[in-house]
Amino acid sequence: MPIAPIPDGWLEILAESEAELAAGLTVDGDQIIRELYAAAEQLEAKQQAGKATRGR
């Protein structure tokens, strides 16, 4: 199986993340989960609004 090329910017982002981790800079996992759930709820609301608009 051929290896896909690395997308532009990914190596830089990985290096930055590794540097932040080495410096002890981390993010609260619970906060990330809350933000993911909030984003999912917003997407679902937009989808429902779109369905209601198309159903008229």
N, C-alpha and C positions, 0 to 999 in steps of 0.2 A: 504494500500500500504506500503510495507516494506521500511524502510529508508536505503539507501545505505551507506556503510562505507565512512568516509572522507578519500580522497587520502592522501598518505604520504606527509608531508611537508606543507599542506594547512593551518593548524592551526598556524604554525610558520610564514608563509608568511602573514597571516591575522594579527597576533600580530605585526609584523614589520610594516605593512601598517598603522595600528592604531597608533603606536608610531610616525611614520613619520607625520601623519596628526595632532596629538596632538602637535608636535613640529613645526607645521606650514610649513612643507615641502610638497609642492604640485607641480604638473606638469601642464604646460600650455595645456589646452584642444585642442586649435587650432593646436599645434605642434603634438599632438597625432593623430589628424585627418589627418594631412599632411602625417605622417609616415604610417598610415594605408592605405591611398590611394596609396602611393609609393610602399608599399609592395604588394598591390593588382595588381598594374600595372606590377610589376616584375613577379608575379605568372602568370599573363595572357600572358606575353611575353614568359615565359618558356613553357607554354602550347602550344602556337602557334608554337614555335620553334620545339617542340616535334612532333606536327602534321605535320609540313613541312618535318621533317626528316623521319617520317613513310610513308609519301606519295610518297617518291621517288621510 
